[in-house]
Amino acid sequence: MYPDGRVVVEAGTQELGGGTYTIMTQIAADALGVPVTRVIFRLGDTRYPETPVSGGSQTAATTGSAVYEAALALKAKADAIGPGGWKGRPYIEEVASAAPGPDEKTFSMFFLRRPICGGARGCRPGADAGGAHDRRLRGGQDPECSAARSQFTGGMAWGISFPVQEHTTYDERLGRIVNNNLAEYHVPVNADVGEIDVSWADEDDQHASPIGAKGIGEIEIGITGAAAAITNAVYRATGKRVRDLPITLDKVL
């Protein structure tokens, strides 16, 4: 923190398009009680404090918690020296780390050593005599964060594609992929997806991390839950338990 109120936060993480710059700036500003316009977040340099890789839905919960703890420590130091204590100080700084606490032994919340959120899926499949499908997919998640809605929705759309459309066919002689183009490898379009509803549970889970953040990701929560819901719904509707995806008509009949 500089005497003029500017704050620079540094962490050796990466920006992969998930909004790391934005959320780390917001976390630091919130903990310090300053506007986000006064915070500069820097990343992507091995000279900065070490962080986990930006993968597996872990950046917000891990790096974000360390930024939060460092910001709180910095605020305490700034409050202690007071407005008149800056004489001769070009800046003040603090370094903090965050790691899973004792709650990980009591509460089930980790996947690959990172806090992951929980969710539930419901699916209502239907088919007419011509084989046309009407699918309605609903998902409930435990974080309350409207910014994550699009990620859940995209993951659930992918979860529709996984059990009913996507299938890679290999040439058994050469091991090459036969359907290696989008004309033959099917993925859902808008008409295939139908209605997806994402709702939130009003919860503030402080067991998962100091900032209450947990990973979501398309894969762990959106895709697998949606695929399981669709597979179970097909079983309830037809009595056929399909364990080899995708679910095709020959497997049901």
ZAMARGU-4260 file (C-alpha; in steps of 0.2 Angstrom, whole numbers, plus 5000, padded with zeros to 4 digits):
<rodrens>
0) 5000/5000/5000 | 5007/5017/4995 | 5004/5033/5005 | 4992/5040/4992 | 4981/5025/4995
5) 4985/5015/4980 | 4986/4996/4983 | 4996/4983/4973 | 4992/4965/4975 | 5004/4952/4967
10) 5001/4933/4965 | 5009/4921/4954 | 4993/4914/4946 | 4987/4915/4929 | 4972/4922/4919
15) 4964/4910/4908 | 4948/4920/4905 | 4940/4915/4921 | 4940/4933/4928 | 4955/4931/4939
20) 4960/4950/4937 | 4943/4955/4942 | 4939/4944/4957 | 4956/4946/4965 | 4954/4965/4964
25) 4937/4964/4971 | 4942/4953/4985 | 4957/4964/4990 | 4946/4980/4989 | 4933/4972/5000
30) 4945/4967/5013 | 4954/4983/5013 | 4938/4994/5013 | 4944/5004/4998 | 4936/5006/4980
35) 4941/4994/4967 | 4949/5008/4957 | 4962/5010/4970 | 4968/4992/4968 | 4980/4985/4955
40) 4981/4966/4954 | 4997/4958/4945 | 4999/4940/4941 | 5009/4929/4929 | 5026/4931/4935
45) 5037/4918/4945 | 5044/4932/4956 | 5027/4934/4964 | 5021/4923/4978 | 5018/4905/4973
50) 5000/4899/4969 | 4992/4883/4963 | 4989/4881/4944 | 4974/4889/4936 | 4965/4873/4933
55) 4953/4862/4942 | 4942/4876/4948 | 4953/4881/4962 | 4960/4899/4959 | 4946/4908/4967
60) 4946/4898/4983 | 4965/4896/4985 | 4973/4912/4978 | 4957/4922/4983 | 4959/4917/5001
65) 4977/4921/5001 | 4974/4938/4994 | 4960/4941/5007 | 4971/4936/5022 | 4985/4947/5015
70) 4973/4962/5013 | 4967/4960/5031 | 4985/4960/5037 | 4989/4975/5027 | 4974/4984/5033
75) 4978/4981/5051 | 4996/4987/5048 | 4990/5003/5040 | 4977/5006/5054 | 4991/5003/5067
80) 5003/5016/5059 | 4989/5029/5057 | 4989/5043/5045 | 5004/5051/5053 | 5015/5036/5052
85) 5020/5036/5034 | 5034/5047/5036 | 5049/5040/5027 | 5039/5024/5021 | 5038/5022/5002
90) 5025/5009/5005 | 5020/4995/5018 | 5017/4977/5013 | 5011/4960/5020 | 5012/4943/5013
95) 5000/4929/5018 | 4996/4911/5013 | 4980/4901/5014 | 4978/4882/5016 | 4965/4869/5020
100) 4961/4871/5039 | 4955/4858/5052 | 4937/4858/5045 | 4943/4847/5030 | 4944/4833/5043
105) 4926/4836/5048 | 4917/4841/5032 | 4916/4833/5015 | 4920/4847/5003 | 4936/4843/4994
110) 4940/4836/4977 | 4958/4835/4972 | 4963/4845/4987 | 4952/4860/4983 | 4935/4865/4990
115) 4921/4861/4978 | 4903/4865/4979 | 4888/4853/4979 | 4873/4853/4968 | 4858/4843/4963
120) 4851/4839/4946 | 4834/4835/4939 | 4829/4830/4922 | 4812/4827/4913 | 4815/4818/4897
125) 4801/4814/4885 | 4798/4806/4868 | 4784/4805/4855 | 4781/4791/4843 | 4793/4799/4831
130) 4807/4799/4843 | 4808/4818/4845 | 4814/4822/4863 | 4808/4836/4875 | 4821/4838/4889
135) 4820/4850/4904 | 4835/4851/4915 | 4836/4859/4932 | 4851/4862/4943 | 4852/4868/4961
140) 4869/4874/4967 | 4875/4879/4984 | 4885/4895/4981 | 4875/4912/4979 | 4884/4920/4964
145) 4875/4926/4949 | 4891/4928/4940 | 4893/4909/4940 | 4876/4906/4932 | 4882/4906/4914
150) 4896/4893/4918 | 4884/4882/4926 | 4872/4883/4912 | 4886/4880/4899 | 4891/4865/4909
155) 4874/4858/4910 | 4872/4860/4891 | 4888/4850/4889 | 4880/4838/4901 | 4866/4835/4889
160) 4878/4833/4875 | 4888/4820/4884 | 4875/4806/4887 | 4864/4808/4872 | 4875/4815/4857
165) 4894/4815/4859 | 4902/4799/4853 | 4920/4797/4846 | 4922/4782/4834 | 4939/4775/4831
170) 4945/4765/4817 | 4950/4748/4826 | 4964/4744/4814 | 4973/4761/4814 | 4967/4769/4830
175) 4962/4785/4821 | 4946/4795/4825 | 4934/4792/4811 | 4921/4806/4815 | 4934/4820/4816
180) 4923/4834/4811 | 4908/4843/4817 | 4897/4836/4803 | 4899/4819/4811 | 4903/4822/4829
185) 4887/4829/4836 | 4886/4843/4849 | 4870/4851/4855 | 4863/4867/4847 | 4850/4878/4854
190) 4835/4867/4849 | 4843/4852/4857 | 4846/4860/4874 | 4829/4865/4878 | 4825/4873/4895
195) 4839/4874/4908 | 4835/4882/4925 | 4849/4886/4937 | 4844/4891/4955 | 4854/4895/4971
200) 4853/4890/4989 | 4855/4904/5001 | 4871/4899/5010 | 4887/4906/5016 | 4899/4892/5019
205) 4914/4897/5029 | 4921/4880/5032 | 4927/4879/5014 | 4939/4893/5013 | 4942/4910/5022
210) 4932/4919/5009 | 4918/4906/5008 | 4923/4902/4990 | 4922/4885/4982 | 4926/4879/4965
215) 4912/4876/4952 | 4919/4872/4935 | 4909/4865/4920 | 4916/4847/4922 | 4915/4843/4941
220) 4898/4851/4944 | 4889/4855/4928 | 4893/4841/4916 | 4894/4825/4927 | 4878/4830/4937
225) 4868/4834/4921 | 4874/4818/4913 | 4869/4807/4928 | 4852/4816/4929 | 4848/4812/4911
230) 4854/4794/4912 | 4844/4791/4928 | 4828/4799/4920 | 4830/4788/4905 | 4831/4773/4917
235) 4815/4779/4926 | 4806/4781/4910 | 4811/4765/4901 | 4817/4753/4914 | 4834/4751/4904
240) 4850/4756/4913 | 4862/4762/4900 | 4880/4762/4907 | 4889/4764/4890 | 4887/4782/4884
245) 4880/4790/4873 | 4862/4783/4876 | 4856/4778/4859 | 4839/4770/4853 | 4846/4753/4851
250) 4853/4753/4869 | 4835/4758/4875 | 4825/4746/4864
</rodrens>
